[in-house]
Amino acid sequence: MRTPQARLVEELFRGGVPAETLEELRREAGPSESALLGAVLATGLVSEDRLYASWARALGAAFYDLEARSLENDVVQLLPKELAVRYQAIAISIVSGEITVALTDPQDVEAVDAIRGHLHAPVVTVLACPSKIQQSLELFYKTSVGIEAALGELDLGRISKLALSDPEEFQRLAGENGVVHIVEQVLLGAIRERASDVHIEPREDKVVVRYRVDGELEDFYSLPSAIADALVSRIKILSDLDIAERRKPLDGSLVLSLQGGEKAEFRVSTIPTVRGEKVVARLLESSKEALKLDQLGFGERIRKDVRKLVAAPHGLLVVTGPTGSGKSTTLYSLLAEISSPEINILTCEDPVETRLPLTNQVAVAPQLGRTFATVLRSFLRQDPDVIMIGEIRDAETASIAVQAALTGHLVLATLHTNTAIGAVPRLIDLGVEPFLLAPALLGVLGQRLVRALCSRCRVKDEPDPTLLRALRVPPTYHSRPLTFFRGEGCQYCRHRGQIGRLGVHELFVVDDALQRLIGRNETEDRIRSAARARGYRPLALDGLRKCLLGLTTLEEVARVAAER
């Protein structure tokens, strides 16, 4: 009976590897199958994918082309880190209670038994390439093994004594394998943790790497201060920035190559601090499809009214909220709602975060004279039906947006204000005349992001009366029992009790009566009172509704929506 090694040799021979080469490699490897696999891979005659696909056929096992970014975190986390790393295993799917696990060696009886013993469920094993399993382990499990190994390659003493006045030498240092690998692992870690931003911060005696996950900053890695400048320089090289310039803030972008030809794009910003340069890299999801309007968490009434507003032939619809509140995501969803081959949609953004089909998107570049205002003036000569403005920042942009809305275009834009109704005085402060703003403005959607409760460890909780008062819960709610929830923490949410984020919203729709108030430049309080009489409900009430549905906590809603 032929051994698995003999069957592998036959598979490789049929795949075009010369017989004499195979025989020589087999003699050198001896009876060890792993040694033969390594020897064949070292020749470069066969790719790793092809080699392990052949090995799977030789074993009569299924081969799985593992792409880490296509995996789901909750499935991967079924295996604890210690078990996954020890046996080089990744849980890849669960169907009807049966869990499929990828291994580098499905013949490893000890590994299979340990995995089955932990999962207490039927397990199907498949074979995957070792390098892809390793990358998946680094991506999904919080481990600094790769970074520690890279640090071991560096001469920290030499780095700390390096003359920073020599840009050429410094650029060479920043390209050394250890530094390259550390930067790569830090950026991959951001993807693994679902982070929106990476912060690399110099401290007195170390460099701290922090990720912003679900809106909150968390410390992840602490690195020797000696490599701080080398890390920053490596990121500057990737971002096409001047590594010799350390006195001015710089902005750029970098692209990280992933498995399967996928790419991750980061927007990079550096600033000089008293302890050295700090870097923030924001993960952009330009290849991600825009969410459907039904996926944004709107209440039924708001969703219905928003659809009416974006169906209007002309006018201005503004989305407000602080930085990081999901305004761009909402605008993309609104554009996806109305996008069709029959209309001309133009967007002006800084930067373009998601690429949309059937849409002409322009990224502003002030250094080239391509500002929001200059791009918008050009747009008006491009026969647009719909214009999207990434942010109204100045008087000229605000004026052009209102004029476009009054001359037959639908304009969607974002604005930084604390409330939806606060957009009215803000636009007037920017120089828009009230008598022009009133007929142009269709409505304002205000939003915030709150952390969502983990559905697996959610339990009932008693409401805090102080928070109810802070949110000004209407007396009608007190006439019936209120059921709130909290997260206890579990492996699925990494013991946070919360995972992911969701939106809370308020919508201010401008009708004829409100137009008259805006045109007369009435106070914000007067406009708010009139809006409430016409159905406007503040942000806190939508948040309260989501608390009662068990989607988030009262503390989260109070954090973003309590009236002060």
ZADRENVEX-7328 format. One record per residue (C-alpha): residue number from 1; x, y, z. Coordinates in Angstrom, 3 decimals. Layout:
R     n         px         py         pz
R   NUM          X          Y          Z
...
***
This chain:
R     n         px         py         pz
R     1      0.000      0.000      0.000
R     2      1.409      3.399     -1.010
R     3      2.280      5.821      1.767
R     4      0.924      9.409      1.814
R     5      4.450     10.573      0.947
R     6      4.510      8.354     -2.143
R     7      1.100      9.661     -3.226
R     8      2.364     13.232     -2.774
R     9      5.354     12.520     -5.022
R    10      2.973     11.152     -7.691
R    11      0.752     14.222     -7.427
R    12      3.733     16.541     -7.841
R    13      5.091     14.534    -10.765
R    14      1.730     14.814    -12.519
R    15      1.886     18.541    -11.771
R    16      5.129     18.899    -13.723
R    17      7.909     18.549    -11.138
R    18     10.737     16.464    -12.694
R    19     11.032     12.900    -11.405
R    20     14.777     13.180    -10.714
R    21     14.216     16.313     -8.616
R    22     11.477     14.614     -6.627
R    23     13.628     11.550     -6.010
R    24     16.542     13.668     -4.786
R    25     14.282     15.682     -2.470
R    26     12.708     12.501     -1.149
R    27     16.097     11.012     -0.293
R    28     17.111     14.195      1.541
R    29     13.822     14.377      3.476
R    30     13.809     10.736      4.516
R    31     10.519      9.436      5.907
R    32      9.424     12.855      7.189
R    33      6.499     14.195      5.198
R    34      6.858     17.711      6.638
R    35     10.550     17.735      5.641
R    36      9.586     16.794      2.076
R    37      6.960     19.540      1.941
R    38      9.516     22.091      3.131
R    39     12.150     20.884      0.682
R    40      9.767     21.073     -2.290
R    41      8.583     24.540     -1.279
R    42     12.207     25.746     -0.978
R    43     12.909     24.846     -4.608
R    44     10.393     27.416     -5.818
R    45      9.108     24.958     -8.421
R    46      5.678     24.779     -6.776
R    47      3.656     27.499     -5.064
R    48      2.537     26.916     -1.495
R    49     -1.130     26.780     -2.560
R    50     -0.424     24.210     -5.244
R    51      1.859     22.167     -2.984
R    52     -0.676     21.882     -0.152
R    53     -3.531     21.220     -2.557
R    54     -1.466     18.268     -3.834
R    55     -0.761     17.192     -0.255
R    56     -4.499     17.248      0.490
R    57     -5.222     15.008     -2.488
R    58     -2.477     12.644     -1.363
R    59     -4.121     12.420      2.070
R    60     -7.636     12.182      0.692
R    61     -8.457     15.352      2.641
R    62    -10.287     18.517      1.636
R    63     -8.119     21.541      0.785
R    64     -9.335     24.973      1.901
R    65     -8.006     28.156      0.303
R    66     -7.972     30.235      3.457
R    67     -8.598     33.955      3.076
R    68     -8.457     35.546      6.526
R    69    -10.610     38.561      5.738
R    70    -13.490     36.335      4.583
R    71    -13.692     34.660      8.007
R    72    -16.110     35.727     10.731
R    73    -14.623     36.688     14.070
R    74    -17.325     34.991     16.143
R    75    -16.624     31.658     14.397
R    76    -12.830     31.977     14.690
R    77    -13.133     32.792     18.388
R    78    -14.806     29.419     19.048
R    79    -11.228     28.191     19.511
R    80     -9.294     29.932     22.322
R    81     -6.002     31.529     21.348
R    82     -3.841     29.019     23.237
R    83     -5.407     26.058     21.446
R    84     -5.380     27.719     18.027
R    85     -1.743     28.800     18.253
R    86     -0.520     25.509     19.713
R    87     -2.076     23.396     16.963
R    88     -2.017     25.998     14.159
R    89     -5.775     25.728     13.752
R    90     -8.508     28.129     12.625
R    91    -12.271     27.558     12.972
R    92    -13.721     28.653      9.617
R    93    -17.440     27.819      9.615
R    94    -20.317     26.329     11.561
R    95    -23.269     24.717      9.802
R    96    -26.066     22.852     11.600
R    97    -23.878     22.562     14.697
R    98    -20.953     21.061     12.742
R    99    -17.727     23.094     12.976
R   100    -15.122     23.097     10.213
R   101    -11.537     23.672     11.340
R   102     -8.540     24.328      9.081
R   103     -5.241     22.697     10.098
R   104     -1.780     22.456      8.606
R   105     -1.868     18.724      9.341
R   106     -5.293     17.049      9.574
R   107     -3.475     13.781     10.446
R   108     -2.466     15.255     13.828
R   109     -4.630     13.083     16.070
R   110     -3.624     14.974     19.218
R   111     -4.708     18.285     17.687
R   112     -8.027     16.943     16.417
R   113     -8.836     15.297     19.758
R   114     -7.978     18.474     21.704
R   115    -10.148     20.604     19.419
R   116    -13.096     18.214     19.623
R   117    -12.717     18.026     23.381
R   118    -12.914     21.788     23.673
R   119    -15.747     22.386     21.205
R   120    -17.971     19.498     22.355
R   121    -19.417     19.410     18.842
R   122    -18.928     17.487     15.580
R   123    -15.707     18.684     13.913
R   124    -14.738     18.466     10.222
R   125    -11.055     19.089      9.433
R   126     -9.633     20.572      6.244
R   127     -6.068     21.288      5.203
R   128     -4.848     24.862      4.593
R   129     -1.496     26.492      3.784
R   130      0.651     27.106      6.886
R   131      1.434     30.712      5.926
R   132     -2.259     31.548      5.568
R   133     -3.118     29.910      8.865
R   134     -0.327     31.898     10.522
R   135     -1.567     35.154      9.018
R   136     -5.108     34.338     10.155
R   137     -3.850     33.631     13.686
R   138     -2.084     36.998     13.751
R   139     -5.149     38.723     12.329
R   140     -7.782     37.339     14.675
R   141     -5.966     36.648     17.946
R   142     -4.502     39.394     20.068
R   143     -0.908     38.226     20.180
R   144      2.373     40.093     19.824
R   145      4.415     36.988     18.992
R   146      5.178     38.327     15.513
R   147      6.208     41.703     16.890
R   148      8.403     40.179     19.587
R   149     10.149     38.040     16.983
R   150     10.737     41.112     14.821
R   151     12.176     43.052     17.766
R   152     14.664     40.228     18.226
R   153     16.029     40.938     14.742
R   154     16.884     44.563     15.573
R   155     20.008     46.007     17.158
R   156     18.252     48.437     19.519
R   157     21.546     49.846     20.754
R   158     22.602     50.824     17.231
R   159     19.174     52.282     16.500
R   160     19.198     54.438     19.627
R   161     22.601     55.892     18.665
R   162     21.657     56.521     15.044
R   163     22.340     60.060     13.840
R   164     18.874     61.245     12.861
R   165     20.436     63.997     10.739
R   166     21.306     61.396      8.090
R   167     18.057     60.798      6.123
R   168     19.603     58.224      3.775
R   169     20.852     56.064      6.629
R   170     17.575     56.433      8.428
R   171     15.598     55.420      5.349
R   172     17.768     52.311      5.025
R   173     17.135     51.466      8.687
R   174     13.373     51.892      8.271
R   175     13.495     49.304      5.501
R   176     15.104     46.592      7.630
R   177     13.077     43.409      8.007
R   178     12.391     43.848     11.719
R   179     10.954     47.351     11.372
R   180      8.987     46.365      8.253
R   181      7.462     43.393     10.058
R   182      6.525     45.382     13.180
R   183      4.702     48.034     11.147
R   184      2.942     45.326      9.150
R   185      1.827     43.543     12.320
R   186      0.569     46.774     13.891
R   187     -1.560     47.539     10.812
R   188     -2.796     43.950     10.506
R   189     -3.728     44.109     14.177
R   190     -6.017     47.054     13.448
R   191     -7.878     44.959     10.862
R   192     -8.053     42.005     13.238
R   193     -9.500     44.107     16.055
R   194    -12.017     45.901     13.791
R   195    -10.315     49.172     14.723
R   196    -11.140     52.438     12.998
R   197     -7.825     54.114     13.911
R   198     -4.268     53.203     14.913
R   199     -2.407     55.565     17.276
R   200      1.380     55.275     17.588
R   201      2.345     57.516     20.506
R   202      5.837     58.276     21.866
R   203      6.060     58.318     25.669
R   204      8.981     59.015     28.001
R   205     10.328     55.455     28.000
R   206      8.312     53.555     25.384
R   207      6.132     53.705     22.289
R   208      2.476     52.808     22.836
R   209      0.283     51.441     20.057
R   210     -3.403     52.066     20.657
R   211     -6.432     51.041     18.599
R   212     -9.792     52.785     18.575
R   213    -12.311     49.935     18.742
R   214    -16.046     50.714     18.742
R   215    -15.225     54.342     19.445
R   216    -12.957     53.701     22.475
R   217     -9.144     53.837     22.552
R   218     -7.377     50.777     23.997
R   219     -3.651     50.152     24.587
R   220     -2.462     47.099     22.652
R   221      1.332     47.105     22.348
R   222      4.195     48.682     24.268
R   223      7.434     48.892     22.263
R   224     10.966     50.118     23.073
R   225     11.344     53.878     22.667
R   226     14.522     53.270     20.642
R   227     12.496     52.218     17.604
R   228     10.005     55.115     17.707
R   229     11.636     57.130     14.916
R   230     12.238     54.038     12.807
R   231      8.543     53.076     13.003
R   232      7.422     56.575     12.047
R   233      9.900     56.675      9.168
R   234      8.701     53.322      7.859
R   235      5.110     54.556      7.867
R   236      6.213     57.764      6.119
R   237      7.971     55.749      3.432
R   238      4.821     53.676      2.847
R   239      2.755     56.888      2.764
R   240      5.133     58.678      0.360
R   241      5.941     61.367      2.947
R   242      9.235     63.164      3.602
R   243     11.025     61.258      6.377
R   244     13.408     64.174      6.936
R   245     10.546     66.539      7.843
R   246      9.899     66.171     11.572
R   247      8.853     69.720     12.484
R   248      5.564     69.966     10.574
R   249      2.350     67.902     10.540
R   250      2.116     65.691      7.452
R   251     -0.769     63.876      5.770
R   252     -0.717     60.950      3.374
R   253     -2.070     57.469      2.748
R   254     -0.728     53.949      2.474
R   255     -2.005     50.665      1.068
R   256     -1.333     47.335      2.805
R   257     -1.451     44.177      0.680
R   258     -3.365     41.266      2.176
R   259     -4.013     37.666      1.237
R   260     -5.818     36.892     -1.990
R   261     -4.850     40.175     -3.643
R   262     -6.998     42.240     -1.264
R   263     -5.767     45.599     -0.037
R   264     -6.386     47.760      3.019
R   265     -6.006     51.519      2.760
R   266     -5.036     53.793      5.647
R   267     -5.178     57.593      5.813
R   268     -2.057     58.705      7.707
R   269     -1.465     61.842      9.785
R   270      1.695     62.772     11.709
R   271      2.244     65.569     14.226
R   272      5.400     66.595     16.123
R   273      5.069     66.378     19.923
R   274      7.567     67.181     22.681
R   275      8.432     63.452     22.887
R   276      8.630     62.817     19.163
R   277      6.277     62.311     16.239
R   278      2.866     60.809     16.801
R   279      1.115     58.899     14.001
R   280     -2.589     58.248     13.520
R   281     -3.626     55.902     10.703
R   282     -7.343     55.660      9.915
R   283     -8.514     52.477      8.214
R   284    -10.554     53.293      5.116
R   285    -12.932     50.742      3.646
R   286    -13.011     52.021      0.093
R   287    -13.748     48.559     -1.335
R   288    -16.675     47.990      1.018
R   289    -20.174     48.300     -0.378
R   290    -22.416     51.038      0.974
R   291    -24.890     49.821      3.579
R   292    -28.547     49.675      2.648
R   293    -30.758     52.315      4.228
R   294    -32.546     49.532      6.138
R   295    -29.217     48.534      7.741
R   296    -28.531     51.880      9.425
R   297    -30.819     51.286     12.406
R   298    -33.358     53.984     11.605
R   299    -36.708     53.826     13.336
R   300    -39.569     53.165     10.942
R   301    -40.793     56.762     10.998
R   302    -37.359     58.306     10.387
R   303    -36.574     55.806      7.628
R   304    -39.841     56.646      5.855
R   305    -39.283     60.407      6.134
R   306    -35.633     60.176      4.995
R   307    -36.711     58.275      1.894
R   308    -39.163     61.067      1.079
R   309    -36.447     63.689      1.462
R   310    -33.919     61.989     -0.834
R   311    -36.660     61.463     -3.429
R   312    -37.090     65.253     -3.695
R   313    -35.993     66.732     -7.044
R   314    -34.006     69.528     -5.387
R   315    -33.085     70.955     -1.999
R   316    -30.485     70.532      0.738
R   317    -30.384     67.577      3.143
R   318    -27.771     67.867      5.887
R   319    -26.382     65.095      8.127
R   320    -24.879     66.344     11.404
R   321    -22.833     64.877     14.211
R   322    -19.278     64.898     15.598
R   323    -16.284     63.319     13.901
R   324    -16.626     59.545     13.801
R   325    -20.413     59.482     14.149
R   326    -21.025     57.704     10.835
R   327    -22.102     60.709      8.764
R   328    -20.238     59.574      5.636
R   329    -21.682     56.069      5.949
R   330    -25.178     57.567      6.022
R   331    -24.492     59.743      2.972
R   332    -23.208     56.740      1.022
R   333    -26.363     54.811      1.916
R   334    -28.554     57.701      0.780
R   335    -26.701     57.878     -2.538
R   336    -27.021     54.106     -2.992
R   337    -30.763     54.502     -2.389
R   338    -31.248     56.879     -5.312
R   339    -28.388     55.848     -7.609
R   340    -29.399     54.873    -11.153
R   341    -28.026     55.195    -14.717
R   342    -30.559     57.962    -15.404
R   343    -29.084     60.518    -12.988
R   344    -25.707     62.211    -12.730
R   345    -24.286     61.991     -9.190
R   346    -21.136     63.917     -8.268
R   347    -19.412     63.762     -4.883
R   348    -16.706     65.960     -3.344
R   349    -14.963     64.195     -0.435
R   350    -11.947     64.332      1.851
R   351    -11.032     61.534      1.386
R   352    -13.104     59.131     -0.730
R   353    -13.858     56.437      1.855
R   354    -16.114     54.132     -0.179
R   355    -16.166     53.808     -3.956
R   356    -19.716     53.829     -5.308
R   357    -20.921     52.524     -8.683
R   358    -22.685     54.958    -11.027
R   359    -21.151     57.852     -9.079
R   360    -18.412     60.322    -10.029
R   361    -16.296     60.861     -6.919
R   362    -13.667     63.567     -6.474
R   363    -11.180     63.768     -3.602
R   364    -10.224     67.277     -2.508
R   365     -6.530     68.173     -2.576
R   366     -5.958     71.680     -1.147
R   367     -2.247     71.539     -2.010
R   368     -3.298     71.325     -5.672
R   369     -5.929     74.010     -5.334
R   370     -8.695     71.418     -5.317
R   371    -10.786     72.622     -2.378
R   372    -14.446     71.882     -1.652
R   373    -15.426     75.292     -3.052
R   374    -13.404     75.015     -6.286
R   375    -14.635     71.482     -6.959
R   376    -18.250     72.482     -6.322
R   377    -17.999     75.393     -8.754
R   378    -16.771     72.930    -11.379
R   379    -19.582     70.517    -10.520
R   380    -22.199     73.093    -11.487
R   381    -20.799     73.003    -15.045
R   382    -21.037     69.189    -15.135
R   383    -24.855     68.979    -15.442
R   384    -25.367     67.269    -12.043
R   385    -28.652     65.935    -10.684
R   386    -27.290     65.097     -7.234
R   387    -24.272     66.594     -5.437
R   388    -22.758     65.176     -2.285
R   389    -20.453     67.379     -0.185
R   390    -18.258     65.528      2.294
R   391    -18.292     68.458      4.719
R   392    -19.427     72.077      4.721
R   393    -16.487     73.816      6.375
R   394    -16.540     77.410      5.199
R   395    -18.746     80.227      3.974
R   396    -18.009     79.697      0.287
R   397    -18.862     75.991      0.381
R   398    -22.059     76.707      2.339
R   399    -23.114     79.403     -0.137
R   400    -22.537     77.199     -3.190
R   401    -24.418     74.302     -1.546
R   402    -27.484     76.481     -0.892
R   403    -27.383     78.060     -4.349
R   404    -27.186     74.610     -5.959
R   405    -30.150     73.418     -3.885
R   406    -32.166     76.453     -5.038
R   407    -31.342     75.951     -8.716
R   408    -32.683     72.444     -9.233
R   409    -30.112     70.129     -7.641
R   410    -30.453     67.705     -4.761
R   411    -27.552     68.416     -2.397
R   412    -26.482     66.055      0.401
R   413    -23.889     67.311      2.861
R   414    -22.456     66.885      6.357
R   415    -21.992     69.571      8.979
R   416    -20.505     69.538     12.478
R   417    -23.200     70.603     14.956
R   418    -24.406     69.166     18.269
R   419    -28.059     68.830     17.225
R   420    -30.018     68.569     14.007
R   421    -31.764     71.900     14.577
R   422    -28.391     73.463     15.406
R   423    -27.542     73.183     11.694
R   424    -29.792     76.197     10.998
R   425    -27.888     78.809     13.088
R   426    -24.582     77.207     12.046
R   427    -25.283     77.735      8.334
R   428    -26.446     81.285      9.036
R   429    -23.230     81.897     11.024
R   430    -21.310     80.733      7.936
R   431    -22.892     83.533      5.979
R   432    -25.953     81.947      4.356
R   433    -28.827     84.436      4.292
R   434    -31.877     83.155      6.237
R   435    -34.247     84.022      3.348
R   436    -32.129     81.752      1.061
R   437    -31.647     78.950      3.582
R   438    -35.360     78.636      4.368
R   439    -36.557     77.509      0.892
R   440    -33.390     75.464      0.251
R   441    -33.316     73.309      3.391
R   442    -35.292     70.047      3.177
R   443    -34.239     68.686      6.561
R   444    -31.411     67.760      8.892
R   445    -30.570     64.282     10.140
R   446    -28.640     64.240     13.420
R   447    -26.866     61.083     14.541
R   448    -24.450     59.523     17.003
R   449    -22.892     56.077     17.324
R   450    -23.302     54.029     20.514
R   451    -21.746     50.704     21.403
R   452    -24.082     47.787     20.790
R   453    -24.785     45.152     23.431
R   454    -23.384     41.671     22.908
R   455    -26.372     39.484     22.035
R   456    -24.763     36.426     23.661
R   457    -24.243     37.780     27.181
R   458    -27.047     40.343     27.390
R   459    -29.035     40.285     30.652
R   460    -31.783     42.465     32.118
R   461    -30.761     45.460     34.185
R   462    -32.432     48.002     36.442
R   463    -32.487     51.569     35.058
R   464    -30.477     54.250     36.821
R   465    -32.909     57.054     37.814
R   466    -30.135     59.632     37.388
R   467    -29.671     58.633     33.770
R   468    -33.412     58.719     33.122
R   469    -33.498     62.284     34.435
R   470    -30.442     63.252     32.363
R   471    -32.190     61.926     29.250
R   472    -35.428     63.708     30.222
R   473    -37.504     60.574     29.668
R   474    -41.131     61.692     29.155
R   475    -43.590     60.932     32.009
R   476    -45.560     58.613     29.696
R   477    -42.676     56.142     29.897
R   478    -42.906     56.021     33.697
R   479    -46.468     54.687     33.590
R   480    -45.261     51.258     32.523
R   481    -42.348     49.041     33.625
R   482    -39.107     49.785     31.808
R   483    -36.790     46.885     30.969
R   484    -33.175     47.717     30.253
R   485    -30.182     45.480     29.560
R   486    -26.443     45.233     30.098
R   487    -23.687     42.926     28.853
R   488    -22.026     40.594     31.347
R   489    -19.032     39.870     29.103
R   490    -18.163     36.639     27.313
R   491    -15.567     35.174     24.971
R   492    -17.535     36.289     21.907
R   493    -17.285     39.995     22.840
R   494    -13.864     39.535     24.491
R   495    -15.465     40.172     27.881
R   496    -16.438     43.734     27.009
R   497    -20.194     43.143     27.135
R   498    -20.475     45.151     23.944
R   499    -19.488     44.537     20.351
R   500    -19.884     46.799     17.346
R   501    -21.793     50.066     17.153
R   502    -25.203     51.274     16.028
R   503    -26.710     54.648     15.259
R   504    -29.184     56.750     17.182
R   505    -30.914     59.448     15.161
R   506    -33.101     62.531     15.121
R   507    -34.702     64.049     12.023
R   508    -35.714     67.673     11.613
R   509    -38.026     68.032      8.583
R   510    -38.633     71.564      7.318
R   511    -42.250     72.334      6.376
R   512    -43.867     75.638      5.352
R   513    -44.318     76.883      8.936
R   514    -40.685     76.096      9.846
R   515    -39.516     77.730      6.619
R   516    -41.134     80.963      7.741
R   517    -39.384     80.785     11.136
R   518    -36.008     80.122      9.517
R   519    -36.568     82.930      7.000
R   520    -37.257     85.350      9.867
R   521    -34.047     84.176     11.592
R   522    -35.923     83.058     14.723
R   523    -33.933     81.654     17.655
R   524    -32.938     78.012     17.811
R   525    -35.210     77.485     20.840
R   526    -38.211     78.891     18.969
R   527    -37.529     76.653     15.982
R   528    -37.104     73.629     18.278
R   529    -40.442     74.260     20.014
R   530    -42.228     74.550     16.674
R   531    -40.496     71.404     15.375
R   532    -41.540     69.394     18.450
R   533    -45.159     70.411     17.816
R   534    -44.775     68.962     14.308
R   535    -43.388     65.591     15.343
R   536    -39.662     66.200     15.817
R   537    -38.208     63.926     18.509
R   538    -34.716     64.482     19.976
R   539    -31.859     62.022     19.750
R   540    -32.339     60.738     23.310
R   541    -35.780     59.282     22.549
R   542    -34.453     57.167     19.681
R   543    -31.661     56.023     21.990
R   544    -34.185     55.135     24.692
R   545    -36.169     53.080     22.195
R   546    -33.029     51.107     21.328
R   547    -32.269     50.580     25.020
R   548    -35.718     49.052     25.545
R   549    -35.133     46.782     22.542
R   550    -31.950     45.487     24.196
R   551    -29.676     46.921     21.500
R   552    -27.595     49.225     23.713
R   553    -27.346     50.532     27.274
R   554    -28.797     53.561     29.000
R   555    -25.239     54.656     29.873
R   556    -24.258     54.676     26.208
R   557    -27.240     56.786     25.184
R   558    -26.642     59.212     28.063
R   559    -22.996     59.515     26.979
R   560    -23.906     60.830     23.523
R   561    -27.408     62.273     23.891
R   562    -28.037     63.539     27.434
R   563    -29.101     67.198     27.472
R   564    -26.630     69.332     29.390
***
